Each structure stands twice: as C-alpha cells, then as structure tokens.
Amino acid sequence: MQNEEHFTDRIANDIEHDDTLDADTKAQIRSNLRKMKDIKVNILITGATGCGKSSTINALFGKNAAKVGQGVNPETMDIRKFELSNIILYDSPGLGDGKDADLRHAKNIVEKLYEKDNSDNMLIDLVLVILDGGSRDLGTSFQLINEVIIPNLGEDKKRLLVAINQADVAMKGRYWNHQNNFPEPELQKFLEEKVLSTRWRIKEATGVDVEPIYYSAGYKDGDQAQNPYNLSKLMLLILLHTKQEKRVAFAQDMNKDRNMWEDDDRLSDYRGEIRNTFIESITNGASQGAGIGSDLFGGIGEIVLGRTGERIGEAVGKVVGGIVGGVAGAIGGAVSKFLSWF
C-alpha cells in the first residue's frame, strides 16, 4: 500500500500537462499538493474481544491493512499501531479481559487520548468504538464508553463514533438475507431498536449525544464469503467526525475493492456523499450551487493554490470538476479518475 501512487501526485501530473497555466501557478499548486500528501489522520479503534475490529479495518482499508501493524513495535504493551499512507490506526483492546487487564487497557486508552502531536494538538482525531451486535451483554462496552472514553475526550465530543458490527448475527443469524446481503424487516427493526437503546444509554449516563450505526464488516472463510453491509455509511460517518481539512486524506487508503461498498440500507447515496466530502475538503468548503469558476473555487486558495481569482477557479475546475448536486457537470480531472473504482 505504501508504494501505491498517491492521488495528489495524479493531480499534480494533470496540472503539469495543462498548457493554460503559467509556471508560477503550477509551482504553487505542486507545493500545496505536497502539503496535502503529508496529512495524517490518527484513529483509535477499540471494542470488546470478538467485536470485529480487524475485519472492520480490513474492510475499510484493504485486506492487508491489519497486517501492517504486525511488524511495528507497539507504543504500549496493548495498543497496536497500523501506519498506512495517510491513515494511522491504533488498535486497543476494550474492557472485559479481567480486572487487571481492564485497568491496563483503560490506562493506555486514556494516555493515548491525551497524547499530542508535534503541533501540540490532540493526536487522536477520532475514536471508533465497535460494539458486538451479536452480544446481548454490552455492559463492559458501555463502561468503556461512559467511564473511560467520554470523560477523557475533552471538549470535542465529536471525536467519538460508536458503531455496532456483526449486524448479520444480531438475532443469531435469523432474518439475514444472505443472497442479497441485507437484513429482513424483523432484523432491521431489532437493529434500529439496538441503535436507539445504545444512544439512550450513553446519553443517560454521560449527557452526550452519539449517532450509532449498525453494519457488518463481512467475512471470508475458505470458500464462504460475505461482503460488508453499510460500510459506505460507516465511512461517511467517519469522515463527518473528522475535521474537514483532513477528510481528503482517506481517499488514498480506502479499500479499492468496489464490492466492499455496494451493499447498504439505501437511505441515502452514501458513496455520492463521500465523493462530495472529498471535493469539499479539497476546496475548503467552497459553496455549492455556483458555476465552475472563481465564484465556486476561489476559496481553494488557502489549501491548494495559495491565491484566488477567476484564473484559479478555472484551473481547479479542470482538476476537480463540478460538485455533484450543486454544480452542473460531473466530477472531473484527477479526482474523478482516482475515484473511478468507488
């Protein structure tokens, strides 16, 4: 994964071959794209044993993602570090392994939550807590969320995302349509109630509102395999819980297998929203609905181009195309090419 061509290099290559741009503009674009290439997103993933952390990591970031950390010396005796191109994952065991182990795990999680980066900002951008959808007893998971994570998140509670995995076995495998890979109405109702119950229990204990999601990371066991369900919805929520200027970093490391993203509850066009989120991250939230040109893309100056104006708008328009739903046309240029698999 580390040797894969970076999407910023593809954009830079397109810019280099654009005869309408002068040398100074190209140099400024290359400089700012190099900065984007170095963006890092640090995610702490935790959950009780058997909740499917490794399968979730592999589904989101590719089948070899969880192997990356095996050769890396962990920073603590429990937390494993997986370093991809732009995404750094910290895999920490949750509570439930015995009193002594629980205290050690909690201590390591708290220390990681208070760790700062080289710029004196909080290192961890997002804490993803995975619950086991097939378990009736989630007491230890709620203890982890309510007593360890939330009290030590600081003011930015948006850094927490709770996800209920293994939706396919939530009712011991009943009412899951394996042929079409989705929950039947009975199971769907059960899962929605579990989401509401999870939200209520956390709110009651901490006063903090969370937006849990249910999903299945899928599996492969010999000749038996099942693609993920609601993985695109999970990725969208991960992006929305990450600072806007960092969201585009996920584009490089996402699983490039289209099959991983296809099955979801279809309540929204999650993949379309993910594409838009990447574009908005690159354009620094330039307003949708304006025409391709300086009105739409002038705001990109600070991140990619370093200046504004009609010419800059035209250049960026050629690179990223129109924003879906807000601007006529399709996502174009290098971004469109890079996301062609999605």
Stockholm file with secondary structure:
# STOCKHOLM 1.0

chainA/1-342         MQNEEHFTDRIANDIEHDDTLDADTKAQIRSNLRKMKDIKVNILITGATGCGKSSTINALFGKNAAKVGQGVNPETMDIRKFELSNIILYDSPGLGDGKDADLRHAKNIVEKLYEKDNSDNMLIDLVLVILDGGSRDLGTSFQLINEVIIPNLGEDKKRLLVAINQADVAMKGRYWNHQNNFPEPELQKFLEEKVLSTRWRIKEATGVDVEPIYYSAGYKDGDQAQNPYNLSKLMLLILLHTKQEKRVAFAQDMNKDRNMWEDDDRLSDYRGEIRNTFIESITNGASQGAGIGSDLFGGIGEIVLGRTGERIGEAVGKVVGGIVGGVAGAIGGAVSKFLSWF
#=GR chainA/1-342 SS CTTSCCHHHHHHHHHHTCTTSCHHHHHHHHHHHHHHHTCCEEEEEEECTTSCHHHHHHHHHCTTHHHHGGGSCCSSSSCEEEECSSEEEEEEECSCSCHHHHHHHHHHHHHHHHCBCTTSSBSCSEEEEEEETTCSCCHHHHHIIIIIIGGGSTTCGGGEEEEEECGGGTTTTTTEETTTTEECHHHHHHHHHHHHHHHHHHHHHHSCCCCCEECBCCEEETTEEECCBSHHHHHHHHHHTSCGGGGGGHHHHSCCCGGGGSCSCCSSCHHHHHHHHHHHHHTTSCCTTSCTTHHHHGGGGGTTTSCCSHHHHHHHHHHHBCCTTTSSSCBCHHHHHHTTTC
#=GC SS_cons         CTTSCCHHHHHHHHHHTCTTSCHHHHHHHHHHHHHHHTCCEEEEEEECTTSCHHHHHHHHHCTTHHHHGGGSCCSSSSCEEEECSSEEEEEEECSCSCHHHHHHHHHHHHHHHHCBCTTSSBSCSEEEEEEETTCSCCHHHHHIIIIIIGGGSTTCGGGEEEEEECGGGTTTTTTEETTTTEECHHHHHHHHHHHHHHHHHHHHHHSCCCCCEECBCCEEETTEEECCBSHHHHHHHHHHTSCGGGGGGHHHHSCCCGGGGSCSCCSSCHHHHHHHHHHHHHTTSCCTTSCTTHHHHGGGGGTTTSCCSHHHHHHHHHHHBCCTTTSSSCBCHHHHHHTTTC
//
